[in-house]
Amino acid sequence: MNLLGWLGGSGVTAAEVRAEVWRLGARHRGEPLDGALKELNEAETSPAQAALLKACVQHLRRG
């Protein structure tokens, strides 16, 4: 299954996921998965940002 297939109806594009993974790596010293999980647990995460972070987690876990 391709990236767009498992993103489903989240409204998050593959390009947005790739860009956010890169930014997560930059913000979290080369650890984008750990950074995404940490940011998901923050109280001020908006629903749109949470959807993007969840898509990043799925992408990173699938390798």
TORKOL-4160 file (C-alpha; in steps of 0.2 Angstrom, whole numbers, padded with zeros to 4 digits, m for minus):
63
<pt num="1" X="0000" Y="0000" Z="0000"/>
<pt num="2" X="0007" Y="0017" Z="m0004"/>
<pt num="3" X="0008" Y="0032" Z="0007"/>
<pt num="4" X="m0008" Y="0040" Z="0001"/>
<pt num="5" X="m0017" Y="0024" Z="0003"/>
<pt num="6" X="m0014" Y="0023" Z="0022"/>
<pt num="7" X="m0017" Y="0041" Z="0025"/>
<pt num="8" X="m0035" Y="0039" Z="0020"/>
<pt num="9" X="m0047" Y="0053" Z="0024"/>
<pt num="10" X="m0035" Y="0062" Z="0036"/>
<pt num="11" X="m0033" Y="0077" Z="0024"/>
<pt num="12" X="m0014" Y="0075" Z="0026"/>
<pt num="13" X="m0004" Y="0074" Z="0009"/>
<pt num="14" X="0011" Y="0063" Z="0007"/>
<pt num="15" X="0021" Y="0079" Z="0004"/>
<pt num="16" X="0016" Y="0086" Z="0020"/>
<pt num="17" X="0021" Y="0071" Z="0029"/>
<pt num="18" X="0038" Y="0071" Z="0021"/>
<pt num="19" X="0041" Y="0089" Z="0025"/>
<pt num="20" X="0035" Y="0087" Z="0043"/>
<pt num="21" X="0047" Y="0072" Z="0046"/>
<pt num="22" X="0061" Y="0082" Z="0040"/>
<pt num="23" X="0056" Y="0096" Z="0051"/>
<pt num="24" X="0054" Y="0084" Z="0066"/>
<pt num="25" X="0072" Y="0077" Z="0063"/>
<pt num="26" X="0078" Y="0095" Z="0063"/>
<pt num="27" X="0069" Y="0100" Z="0079"/>
<pt num="28" X="0073" Y="0084" Z="0088"/>
<pt num="29" X="0091" Y="0081" Z="0084"/>
<pt num="30" X="0089" Y="0068" Z="0071"/>
<pt num="31" X="0075" Y="0058" Z="0080"/>
<pt num="32" X="0059" Y="0062" Z="0071"/>
<pt num="33" X="0049" Y="0047" Z="0078"/>
<pt num="34" X="0053" Y="0052" Z="0096"/>
<pt num="35" X="0050" Y="0070" Z="0092"/>
<pt num="36" X="0033" Y="0066" Z="0084"/>
<pt num="37" X="0027" Y="0056" Z="0099"/>
<pt num="38" X="0033" Y="0069" Z="0111"/>
<pt num="39" X="0024" Y="0083" Z="0102"/>
<pt num="40" X="0008" Y="0072" Z="0101"/>
<pt num="41" X="0008" Y="0072" Z="0120"/>
<pt num="42" X="0009" Y="0091" Z="0122"/>
<pt num="43" X="m0008" Y="0099" Z="0127"/>
<pt num="44" X="m0007" Y="0113" Z="0115"/>
<pt num="45" X="m0006" Y="0102" Z="0099"/>
<pt num="46" X="m0020" Y="0107" Z="0088"/>
<pt num="47" X="m0031" Y="0094" Z="0080"/>
<pt num="48" X="m0024" Y="0097" Z="0062"/>
<pt num="49" X="m0006" Y="0096" Z="0069"/>
<pt num="50" X="m0011" Y="0080" Z="0079"/>
<pt num="51" X="m0017" Y="0072" Z="0062"/>
<pt num="52" X="m0001" Y="0077" Z="0054"/>
<pt num="53" X="0010" Y="0070" Z="0068"/>
<pt num="54" X="0000" Y="0054" Z="0068"/>
<pt num="55" X="0003" Y="0052" Z="0049"/>
<pt num="56" X="0021" Y="0055" Z="0052"/>
<pt num="57" X="0022" Y="0042" Z="0066"/>
<pt num="58" X="0014" Y="0029" Z="0054"/>
<pt num="59" X="0026" Y="0033" Z="0040"/>
<pt num="60" X="0041" Y="0032" Z="0051"/>
<pt num="61" X="0035" Y="0015" Z="0059"/>
<pt num="62" X="0033" Y="0008" Z="0042"/>
<pt num="63" X="0050" Y="0013" Z="0037"/>
